[in-house]
Amino acid sequence: MTRFGLTDEQKLLQETARKFFQHWFSRERIRAFVTKPSFDRRCWAEMSQQGWLGVLVPEPFGGAGLGVADIFPILEEAGRFLVPLPLVESAVTAPLLLEHQVDQRAAGRSLEAIAGGKSMASVALFEEADMVEPISISVRSHSEGEEFVLNGEKPLVAFGADADLIIVLARSSLGKTDLDGLTLFAVPVGVAGLKADTTPVTDVTYRFAKLRFDAVRVPFGNVIGEVDGAAELLMSMIRKARVALCAEILGGCQKVLEMCVEYSKQRVQFGRPIGSFQAIKHRLADMYLKAENARSAAYAAAKIVDGGIKDDPMPEVAKAICNDAYRYITTEGIQVHGGIGFTWEHDLHLYFKRALRYRNTLGTSPQLMYDIGLKLTSSGSFSDILTSNR
């Protein structure tokens, strides 16, 4: 990936991913998922055969050992088709964390299973959907001999009822700040005391569960990173996960824009396609501009995280811009479509709801702006502030 574009190899990968997801997740199949949500093991297995689930998994464990930029085209196409699979959670977040598990043999087995499509991992980190701060971590852990005991609940875990492995963030001690005293654990599903209950969310194209930990025992080897020292590892992973989310957001933005352009050519009012009216042209132009700004920021962020640059705020900048762009484009897309855009039968509301969820995942725009030293003004979005400061 260049700073503002894909390489020829990544473009070819993107075309392959588009054909793959178009086959597996047609409009009819997405609607079937909405009616009866489930985790598609067959598709998961085929994706592993393509090598996509192991892009970030180190080579010794059956993966490709590549970076976020290399899985970016796959995630973008997943966003285009509203793929109802935990790609970011299992193919990005989990491998980045499992590399640091204390028991490296157990970690290797988990990574091999993920890359091979035999296992799906999810993450149970923060307990408020719109927060990326460990202010209210209800899950507590304490040591008993060579084990840790976990108690509490995680109310929103992506595909938590379907996962084979859950990476859990718990409060293991009290420190001077909220970031102190945090520990990450690799918890296999099926362990005694762990219960998962499916819970509905606004984004009906995704599947969530509430996890309850009732004296769940985890061996010391399942600790990820250092006991009481998960904060630094966690924040490093989150920067890359934010870029991965940006990729899916871009796919959704592009698809909605294409839907609106096509509709504006077909819908006729006063004897003319509505796309010929200046008001519609302006809307479409603004949507395109938002999408391209988001794309440039996301590509730049991918280069930053893969380059190991820790003090560059571009991943946070990109996530904030993408948050605003997806919300704006889906909102305007509904307006372009008029009354039909509000109906259940049309697909626009599915993208709008996905945009709302991503906006509250791993940092809202105001939170991210605060993190990089900017203040939200009542007169503009994050994108507006950046534009005015150029």
C-alpha positions as CSV (number, residue, x, y, z in Angstrom):
1,M,0.0,0.0,0.0
2,T,1.2,3.5,-0.9
3,R,0.3,6.3,1.4
4,F,-2.8,7.1,-0.7
5,G,-3.5,4.0,-2.7
6,L,-3.4,0.2,-3.0
7,T,-0.6,-1.6,-4.9
8,D,-1.4,-3.7,-8.0
9,E,-1.4,-6.9,-5.9
10,Q,-3.7,-5.4,-3.3
11,K,-6.1,-4.3,-6.1
12,L,-6.2,-7.8,-7.4
13,L,-6.9,-9.2,-3.9
14,Q,-9.7,-6.6,-3.6
15,E,-11.3,-7.9,-6.8
16,T,-11.0,-11.5,-5.6
17,A,-12.6,-10.6,-2.2
18,R,-15.4,-8.7,-4.0
19,K,-16.4,-11.7,-6.1
20,F,-16.1,-14.0,-3.0
21,F,-18.3,-11.9,-0.8
22,Q,-20.8,-11.2,-3.6
23,H,-21.3,-14.9,-3.9
24,W,-21.6,-15.6,-0.2
25,F,-23.5,-12.5,0.9
26,S,-26.0,-11.6,-1.7
27,R,-28.8,-9.3,-0.7
28,E,-31.0,-12.4,-0.1
29,R,-28.5,-14.0,2.2
30,I,-28.0,-10.9,4.2
31,R,-31.8,-10.6,4.6
32,A,-31.9,-14.3,5.7
33,F,-29.2,-13.5,8.3
34,V,-31.3,-10.6,9.6
35,T,-34.2,-12.9,10.0
36,K,-32.2,-15.7,11.6
37,P,-28.7,-14.6,12.7
38,S,-26.0,-17.3,12.8
39,F,-22.3,-17.9,12.3
40,D,-21.5,-19.4,8.9
41,R,-18.8,-22.0,9.5
42,R,-18.8,-23.0,5.8
43,C,-17.9,-19.5,4.7
44,W,-15.4,-19.2,7.5
45,A,-13.6,-22.3,6.3
46,E,-13.5,-21.1,2.7
47,M,-12.0,-17.8,3.8
48,S,-9.3,-19.7,5.6
49,Q,-8.5,-21.6,2.4
50,Q,-8.0,-18.2,0.7
51,G,-5.5,-17.4,3.5
52,W,-7.4,-14.3,4.6
53,L,-7.9,-15.4,8.3
54,G,-4.2,-15.7,8.8
55,V,-2.9,-12.5,7.2
56,L,-1.7,-11.1,10.5
57,V,-0.9,-14.5,12.0
58,P,2.9,-15.1,12.2
59,E,4.3,-17.5,9.6
60,P,5.4,-20.2,12.2
61,F,1.8,-20.6,13.1
62,G,0.4,-21.0,9.6
63,G,-0.2,-17.4,8.7
64,A,1.3,-14.9,6.3
65,G,2.8,-12.6,9.0
66,L,1.8,-9.5,7.1
67,G,0.4,-6.1,8.2
68,V,-2.9,-4.3,8.4
69,A,-2.5,-2.8,4.9
70,D,-2.5,-6.4,3.5
71,I,-5.9,-7.3,5.0
72,F,-7.3,-3.8,4.3
73,P,-8.7,-4.7,0.8
74,I,-10.5,-7.8,2.2
75,L,-12.0,-5.8,5.0
76,E,-13.1,-3.0,2.6
77,E,-15.1,-5.5,0.5
78,A,-16.5,-7.1,3.7
79,G,-17.9,-3.6,4.6
80,R,-19.3,-3.2,1.1
81,F,-21.4,-6.4,1.5
82,L,-22.2,-6.0,5.2
83,V,-20.5,-9.3,5.8
84,P,-21.9,-10.7,9.1
85,L,-18.7,-12.3,10.3
86,P,-16.3,-11.2,13.0
87,L,-13.3,-10.5,10.7
88,V,-11.9,-7.6,12.7
89,E,-12.2,-9.4,16.0
90,S,-10.8,-12.8,14.9
91,A,-8.5,-11.9,12.0
92,V,-7.0,-8.7,13.3
93,T,-7.5,-8.1,17.1
94,A,-7.0,-11.7,18.3
95,P,-3.8,-12.4,16.5
96,L,-2.3,-9.1,17.5
97,L,-2.9,-10.0,21.2
98,L,-2.3,-13.8,21.2
99,E,1.3,-13.2,20.1
100,H,1.9,-12.0,23.6
101,Q,0.3,-14.9,25.5
102,V,2.5,-16.2,28.4
103,D,2.1,-19.8,27.3
104,Q,3.5,-19.6,23.7
105,R,2.7,-23.2,22.9
106,A,-1.0,-22.6,23.7
107,A,-0.9,-19.3,21.8
108,G,0.6,-21.1,18.8
109,R,-2.2,-23.7,18.8
110,S,-4.8,-20.9,19.0
111,L,-3.2,-19.0,16.2
112,E,-2.9,-22.1,14.0
113,A,-6.6,-22.8,14.6
114,I,-7.6,-19.2,13.7
115,A,-5.5,-19.1,10.5
116,G,-6.8,-22.6,9.5
117,G,-10.4,-21.6,10.0
118,K,-10.9,-24.2,12.7
119,S,-11.4,-21.6,15.4
120,M,-13.0,-18.2,15.7
121,A,-11.9,-15.8,18.3
122,S,-13.6,-12.7,19.7
123,V,-12.7,-10.0,22.2
124,A,-14.5,-8.8,25.4
125,L,-12.7,-5.6,26.3
126,F,-14.6,-2.5,27.2
127,E,-18.1,-2.8,28.6
128,E,-19.7,0.4,27.3
129,A,-20.1,0.4,23.5
130,D,-19.1,4.0,23.0
131,M,-16.2,4.0,25.5
132,V,-12.5,3.1,25.0
133,E,-11.6,3.8,28.6
134,P,-11.5,1.2,31.4
135,I,-13.6,3.4,33.7
136,S,-16.1,0.7,34.6
137,I,-14.7,-2.7,34.1
138,S,-17.0,-5.0,36.0
139,V,-15.1,-8.2,35.3
140,R,-12.6,-8.7,38.2
141,S,-9.8,-11.3,38.5
142,H,-7.8,-12.5,41.4
143,S,-5.1,-15.2,41.6
144,E,-5.4,-18.5,43.4
145,G,-2.3,-20.5,43.2
146,E,-1.4,-21.1,39.5
147,E,-4.8,-19.9,38.3
148,F,-6.8,-16.7,38.0
149,V,-10.5,-16.5,38.8
150,L,-12.8,-14.2,36.8
151,N,-16.1,-12.9,37.9
152,G,-18.4,-10.3,36.2
153,E,-20.0,-9.8,32.8
154,K,-19.4,-8.3,29.4
155,P,-22.7,-7.0,28.0
156,L,-21.7,-6.7,24.3
157,V,-19.3,-9.2,22.8
158,A,-19.3,-9.7,19.0
159,F,-20.3,-13.2,18.2
160,G,-19.7,-14.1,21.8
161,A,-22.1,-17.0,21.6
162,D,-20.4,-18.5,18.6
163,A,-16.7,-18.0,19.4
164,D,-14.3,-20.7,20.3
165,L,-11.9,-18.4,22.2
166,I,-12.6,-15.1,24.0
167,I,-9.9,-12.6,24.9
168,V,-11.1,-10.9,28.1
169,L,-10.0,-7.6,29.7
170,A,-10.3,-7.7,33.5
171,R,-9.5,-5.5,36.5
172,S,-6.8,-7.5,38.4
173,S,-5.8,-4.8,40.9
174,L,-6.3,-1.1,41.8
175,G,-3.8,1.4,40.6
176,K,-3.2,5.1,40.6
177,T,-5.1,5.5,37.3
178,D,-7.8,3.5,35.4
179,L,-5.2,2.1,33.1
180,D,-3.3,0.5,35.9
181,G,-4.2,-3.0,37.2
182,L,-5.6,-4.4,33.9
183,T,-4.9,-7.9,32.6
184,L,-5.8,-9.7,29.4
185,F,-6.8,-13.4,29.4
186,A,-7.3,-15.9,26.7
187,V,-10.4,-17.8,27.8
188,P,-11.5,-20.9,25.9
189,V,-15.3,-21.2,25.4
190,G,-16.7,-24.2,27.3
191,V,-14.8,-23.5,30.5
192,A,-16.9,-24.0,33.6
193,G,-18.7,-20.8,34.8
194,L,-18.8,-19.0,31.4
195,K,-22.3,-18.4,30.0
196,A,-23.3,-16.6,26.8
197,D,-26.7,-15.2,26.0
198,T,-27.5,-13.6,22.6
199,T,-28.5,-10.0,22.8
200,P,-30.1,-7.8,20.1
201,V,-28.4,-4.6,18.9
202,T,-29.3,-1.9,16.5
203,D,-27.1,-3.3,13.8
204,V,-29.2,-6.3,12.7
205,T,-26.4,-7.5,10.3
206,Y,-24.2,-8.4,13.3
207,R,-24.5,-10.8,16.2
208,F,-23.7,-10.0,19.8
209,A,-23.9,-11.8,23.1
210,K,-23.7,-11.0,26.8
211,L,-21.0,-13.0,28.6
212,R,-21.2,-13.9,32.3
213,F,-18.2,-15.1,34.2
214,D,-19.0,-16.9,37.4
215,A,-15.8,-18.1,39.1
216,V,-14.2,-18.9,35.7
217,R,-10.8,-20.4,36.3
218,V,-7.9,-19.5,33.9
219,P,-4.4,-20.9,34.1
220,F,-1.5,-18.4,34.4
221,G,-0.3,-19.4,31.0
222,N,-3.4,-17.9,29.5
223,V,-2.4,-14.4,30.6
224,I,-1.7,-12.1,27.6
225,G,1.2,-9.7,28.2
226,E,1.9,-8.9,31.8
227,V,-0.3,-9.2,34.9
228,D,-1.6,-5.7,35.7
229,G,0.2,-4.3,32.7
230,A,-2.2,-4.8,29.7
231,A,-2.7,-1.1,29.0
232,E,0.3,-0.5,26.7
233,L,-0.4,-3.7,24.7
234,L,-4.1,-2.9,24.5
235,M,-3.6,0.6,23.2
236,S,-1.1,-0.6,20.5
237,M,-3.6,-3.2,19.3
238,I,-6.5,-0.7,19.3
239,R,-4.7,1.7,16.9
240,K,-4.4,-1.2,14.4
241,A,-8.0,-2.3,15.0
242,R,-9.2,1.2,14.4
243,V,-7.6,1.2,10.9
244,A,-9.2,-2.2,10.2
245,L,-12.6,-0.7,11.1
246,C,-11.8,2.2,8.7
247,A,-11.4,-0.3,5.9
248,E,-14.9,-1.8,6.5
249,I,-16.3,1.7,6.8
250,L,-14.8,2.7,3.4
251,G,-16.5,-0.3,1.8
252,G,-19.9,0.7,3.2
253,C,-19.4,4.4,2.1
254,Q,-18.5,3.4,-1.4
255,K,-21.5,1.0,-1.7
256,V,-24.0,3.5,-0.5
257,L,-22.6,6.2,-2.9
258,E,-22.9,3.8,-5.8
259,M,-26.5,2.9,-4.8
260,C,-27.4,6.7,-4.7
261,V,-25.8,7.4,-8.1
262,E,-27.6,4.5,-9.7
263,Y,-30.9,5.5,-8.2
264,S,-30.5,9.1,-9.3
265,K,-30.2,7.9,-12.9
266,Q,-33.3,5.7,-12.7
267,R,-35.7,7.8,-10.6
268,V,-37.6,10.2,-12.8
269,Q,-39.5,13.3,-11.6
270,F,-41.0,16.1,-13.8
271,G,-39.9,14.1,-16.8
272,R,-36.2,14.1,-15.9
273,P,-33.9,11.8,-13.8
274,I,-33.5,13.3,-10.4
275,G,-29.7,13.2,-10.9
276,S,-30.0,16.0,-13.3
277,F,-31.3,18.4,-10.6
278,Q,-28.7,20.6,-8.9
279,A,-29.8,19.7,-5.4
280,I,-29.1,16.0,-6.0
281,K,-25.8,16.7,-7.7
282,H,-24.6,18.7,-4.7
283,R,-25.6,16.0,-2.3
284,L,-23.8,13.4,-4.4
285,A,-20.7,15.6,-4.7
286,D,-20.5,16.1,-1.0
287,M,-20.9,12.4,-0.3
288,Y,-18.1,11.6,-2.8
289,L,-15.8,14.2,-1.2
290,K,-16.5,12.8,2.3
291,A,-15.7,9.3,1.0
292,E,-12.5,10.3,-0.6
293,N,-11.3,12.2,2.4
294,A,-11.9,9.2,4.5
295,R,-10.1,6.9,2.1
296,S,-7.0,9.1,2.0
297,A,-6.9,9.3,5.8
298,A,-7.4,5.5,6.2
299,Y,-4.7,4.6,3.7
300,A,-2.3,7.0,5.5
301,A,-3.2,5.5,8.9
302,A,-2.5,1.9,7.6
303,K,1.0,3.0,6.6
304,I,1.6,4.5,10.0
305,V,0.5,1.5,12.0
306,D,2.4,-1.0,9.8
307,G,5.5,1.2,10.1
308,G,5.4,0.9,13.9
309,I,5.2,4.7,14.4
310,K,3.6,5.1,17.9
311,D,3.4,8.9,18.3
312,D,1.6,9.7,15.1
313,P,-2.1,10.4,15.7
314,M,-3.2,9.5,12.1
315,P,-5.0,6.3,13.2
316,E,-7.2,8.3,15.5
317,V,-7.6,11.0,12.9
318,A,-8.7,8.5,10.3
319,K,-11.2,6.7,12.6
320,A,-12.8,10.0,13.4
321,I,-13.0,11.1,9.8
322,C,-14.4,7.7,8.8
323,N,-17.0,7.8,11.6
324,D,-18.3,11.2,10.3
325,A,-18.1,10.1,6.7
326,Y,-20.1,6.9,7.1
327,R,-22.8,8.6,9.2
328,Y,-23.0,11.5,6.7
329,I,-23.1,9.4,3.6
330,T,-25.8,7.0,4.9
331,T,-27.9,9.9,6.2
332,E,-27.7,11.7,2.9
333,G,-28.2,8.5,1.0
334,I,-31.6,8.1,2.7
335,Q,-32.5,11.7,1.7
336,V,-31.5,11.0,-2.0
337,H,-33.8,8.0,-2.1
338,G,-36.7,9.9,-0.5
339,G,-39.5,7.8,1.1
340,I,-38.3,4.5,-0.1
341,G,-35.0,5.0,1.8
342,F,-36.8,4.8,5.1
343,T,-38.5,1.4,4.4
344,W,-37.5,-1.9,5.8
345,E,-37.4,-3.4,2.3
346,H,-34.6,-1.1,1.2
347,D,-31.1,-1.9,2.2
348,L,-30.0,1.7,3.1
349,H,-31.2,1.4,6.7
350,L,-28.8,-1.6,7.1
351,Y,-25.8,0.5,6.2
352,F,-27.1,3.4,8.3
353,K,-27.3,1.1,11.4
354,R,-23.9,-0.3,10.6
355,A,-22.6,3.2,10.5
356,L,-24.1,4.0,13.9
357,R,-22.4,0.9,15.4
358,Y,-19.0,1.7,14.0
359,R,-19.3,5.3,15.1
360,N,-19.4,3.9,18.7
361,T,-16.8,1.2,18.3
362,L,-13.2,1.9,19.5
363,G,-13.8,5.6,19.8
364,T,-16.4,8.1,18.9
365,S,-15.3,11.2,17.0
366,P,-15.4,13.5,20.0
367,Q,-13.4,11.1,22.1
368,L,-10.8,10.7,19.4
369,M,-10.6,14.4,18.9
370,Y,-10.0,14.9,22.6
371,D,-7.2,12.2,22.4
372,I,-5.2,14.1,19.8
373,G,-5.7,17.5,21.5
374,L,-8.6,18.9,19.5
375,K,-11.8,20.2,20.9
376,L,-15.2,19.6,19.3
377,T,-16.9,22.8,18.3
378,S,-20.6,23.1,18.0
379,S,-20.3,24.4,14.4
380,G,-18.5,21.5,12.7
381,S,-17.4,17.9,12.5
382,F,-14.0,16.5,12.8
383,S,-13.5,16.7,9.0
384,D,-14.6,20.4,9.0
385,I,-12.0,21.2,11.7
386,L,-9.2,19.5,9.8
387,T,-10.2,21.3,6.6
388,S,-10.3,24.7,8.3
389,N,-6.8,24.1,9.8
390,R,-5.1,23.2,6.5
